[in-house]
Amino acid sequence: MVVSEGVNPADARTAREYVALLRELKERSGLTYRQLEQRAAERHEVLARSTLADVLRRDALPRAEVVAALVRACGAERDVPEWLAARERLAAGDVPGAEGTDQEPEPPVRPPEPAGAGRGRTALTVAVASLGTVALLAVGAVLLTQDEGRPTDGAAHGDSATSPSAAPGPAAGFSRVRPARAAELCLTDGDVRADGSGESKLLAVQRPCTEAVPPRVSLRRADDGLYQILFDHPVHGPGCLTVLGDGAFRGTLEPWTDCRAGGDSQWFRIERADGTDRWRLRSARDGGLCVGIRGSAKEAGAAAVAERCAERDGDDQVFLIGRE
């Protein structure tokens, strides 16, 4: 039982209720977002006020490290284990007496009609967070087949100039996504810090394939040929890569827990490049944007980014996709 602040995370039966309790904890602390950021910094932790405000507005489970930093900054350090235990329980879907709650199976996903997307480029300094040793949870509910999460019809996205060829795309399900110009690296997650600020986000980055799991990466294919790229992590939970449209992280790809909230920014056309298992990932929201890697070709921790599609041939925006 959490007694120091009068808020018990064990009472949470859904992610929404869990975040509501975090908001209550923050209010009971009497501290502003700026003060919480400063108190976290005194512990050499990053708790950017803009990130925290966004976390407390949403109904998705925050990352474990954000929860721990917030609870400590609120002055409830001894209660961190209870908050993390409650978060792990919800992430694993273990909700005792969940009948009648607002947590229900996710319906089939249908991307909305396309809309214009921002195209800014912001220089980022990348720092890969140490994942440490984690106890892997069962991933039973995550093996995605080609039939899961499909739109209900084959609605078109984008114009014919950016449509993929009739050739089938890569197989749905668990896969490895590797930059063609550095095939020993794999797409995975890592903390990325914006230049000139303490703000950081857990985003898609490249790292040596031997260090890239968790999360496990998989592809979900819709019946109109679009794909979602999913990261499943034993601590952070499952998330769909989403192209961010504004702010210091504009153009980068963040795994969102809600695979419907981002619309077309969470869907990609995967088009064959110039060889077997060589593919380009084109944004369904803006067909002029393709996924590439920002920075040096072999830089571990370099962030994936949606940028203007290259007009010349080359490996800069080409990925190798396969189960091995």
N, C-alpha and C positions, 0 to 999 in steps of 0.2 A: 504494500500500500504506500502510495506517495503521500507524505504528510507535510513536507516542508512548505509546499505552496498550495496545498489543498486541492490539487488536480491529479486525478488518477488515470494514467493512460490505459490501464487495464479495462476501463469502462468502455473504450472505443470498440465498436462493432464493425465499423467501416472506415475506409480511408478518410471520408468526409468528416466523420466524428473525431478521428485522430487529429486532423489538422485544426478542427475547431478547438480541441483541448490545447493544442500548441498556441493558438491565438489567445486563449484564456490565460495560459501560463505567462505569455508575454504581457498581457494587460495587467495581471496581478503583480508583475515585477515593477510596474511603473516606469519602465525604461523606454526611451525612444529607440528607433531603429539605429540612429547614429550612436547612441550610447551602447547598444548591444554590440555593434560593430567594433567599437573601441575596446569594450571589455573582452571580446574574443581575441582581438589583436594582442592584448596584454598576455594572453596565453599562447601566443604564436599560432593562432587559428584564424582562418579566413571566414568571415561571416558578413559579406558585403550587404549593405542595407537594401540595395535594389534587388538583389537576389532573394533576400529574406522576405521583403514585401511581396514579391511574386509568389514565393512558396506559400505564404499564409493566405494568399488570395485564391489559390487553386485547391481542388479537392483530391489531388493525387498525393500519394505518399512521398514525402521529401526523402532525399538521400540520407543514409544513416549518419554520415559525418556532419551534415547540416543540423540534424536533430540533436546530436550530441553537443555541438558547439552552441546551439541556441539554449538548450537546457542548462549548460554550464554558465553561459552568460547571464541567464536569468537568476542565477544564484542557487540552483537546485542540483549541484554537481553530484550529490550522493544518489540522486534519482535517475541518473543517466542509464544504468542497466535496465531499469523498469521501462523506460521510454523505448530503448532499443529492442527489448524483448517484445513489447507490444507491437512495434513496427514489423519485426520479423514474423510475428504471428499473422498479421494482416497481409503481409506480402506473400506468405505461403498459403493464404486462403483459409487459414484455420480460425474460423469465427464461431465460437460456441454459441448455440442458440440463435443462429443467424436468420432463422425463419422470420419473415416480415421486415427485414432490413431493406435498405435501399441499394444493397449490393447485388446485382443481378448479372447474368451472362451478357457479354457484349454482343449486340445484334450485328448482322452482316454490314460491312462497311461499304459505303458508296461515296466516292469522291464527288464534291460539288463541281460546278462548271469552273473552268480556269479563270484566274484573275492575274493581273500584272503583279510582278514581284520586284522588290528593290534590288539594286545591283551594286551596292557599295562594297568597297574593299577596305578593310581595316587591318593594319599590321598587328599581328598577335605575337606575343612571346609565349611559348608553349612550355608548360611544365607538367610532366606526367606524374600523377599521384601514385604513390606506392599503394598497391592494393592490399599488401600484407597477406597473412595467411587467413583464409576464410573457410568456414565449414560449408561445403557445398550442400545446398538443399536439393530435394527431389525436383526434377524439371518435368515431371510427367505431363503437366498440362500445356507444355510449350511446343511439342513437336507439331509443327504446322504443315499441313498438307496443302496441295494446290487448291482444294475445294474450300478451305476455311477463309472467312473474311472476304468473300468475293462480293463485288457489287451485284445488284439484282439484274442488271442488264449490261449490255456492252456499249454504254454511252461513250462517245468520242471525247477525247481530250486533246486540245491543241489542233493546229491545222495540218493539212497533209504534208506540208514541207518538213514538219518535225515528227511525222509518224514513223514508227519502226517498220522494217520490211516484214514481209509475210513469214519469214523464217522464225521458228520458235525461239523464245528466249531461254535463259538458263532454268534449270529445274528448281521448283520450289522446295522448301525444307532447309535443313541445316546446311551451311556452306561456309567456305572461306572466301573472302574478298580481298585480293592482293593487288596493290599498284603494279602495273606492268613494268614500270621503270625501276622497281625495287621489289622483286618477287619474293624476297626473304622476309618482307614486312607484311602484316595483315591489318585490316581495318578492325579496330577495337575501340575502347573508350579510354579517356584520360582527362585529367584536369587541365584546362586551358585558361591562362590568365591574360586579360586584356592589357595592352600596353598603357602604362601611365596610371594604372589604378589597381586597387586590391581586389577587384571583382574577378571571380573565376567561375567557370561552368564545367560540368562533365560533358564532354563533346566527343564526337567521332574523331579519332586520330589514327596514325599508323604506328605500329610497334613491331618488334621481332615476333614472328609467328609463335615462337616458343614461349612468349610472355603474353600472348593475346587472349588467352582463355582463363578465367571468365572475362567478359561475357561470351556466351555462345551466340553466333550470328546465324540468322536464317532469313530466307526470302519468302514473302507471301505474295502470291500472284492472283490478280483479279481476272475476271473473264474477258475484260477488254485489253488484256496484255500488260496492264500497269502492275508495278511491284511496290510493296513496302519492304523496307530493310529493318529487321527487328534485332535488337540486342536483348538477351536475357541474362540477368546477373543475379547470383544468389543473395546479394545484399540489396542492390538497388531495384531489383525486380525487372519485369519486361518493359521494353519501350520501343517505339517506332521512331526511326531517324526523321527529324523534322528540320527543314531549311528555315533558319531564323531570318525574319524579314527586316529587322531594325535593331538599333542599339549598337553597342561596342562589339557584339558578336555577329553582326549582320553577315549572312551568307554561310555561316558555319552550320553544322548538323548536330542537333541535340536529340537524344533519345527521350521522347515524351511518353509517359505512362498511358495517357489517353490517345489511342490510335485513331480517334475521330476528330479531335479538337483542331488539328492543323489543316484539315481539308487537303487540297492538292499539294500543299507544301510537304506532305508525308508520302507522296507517291512519285514514282520514277518510271520513265521508259528505259528499259535496258536493251540497247541496240548493239547488234554485232559490229565489231570493228573489223580489222583486217586479218582475222584468223580465228581458228577454233578456240572457244572459251576466252576470247578477248572481247571485252564489252565496254560500251560507254553508258554512263548513267545520266540521263537527261531529266531535268526537273519537269514534272507534269504541270506545275504551276506556271513556269515560264520556260518554254521550249528552247529559248536561247541560252539557258544556263546548263552547264554540265558539271558533274562532280570531279574535282581534281584534288591535289594535295598542295597545300601552301608551304613554301619553303624548299629546302634542299631535298633532292630526290630520296636520299637515304637517311634523312633526319628522323630518328626515333622520337615520337611525340608530336610530329608535325600534324596540324589539323586538316581534316577534310573540309572542303569548301565548295559551294556552288558558285561558279564563275562563268564568264563568257565562254561559250564553246569555241574551242580552237578551230581556226579556219585551215590550218595546215595539218598534214599527217604527222604522227608522232605518238609517243607513249604518255604524254603529260596527263591526259584525261582517259586513259585506258586502264581497265582492271581485268585481272584474271579471276574468274569465278568458277569454283568447283568444290567438291567435297574433300579433296585432298590438296 
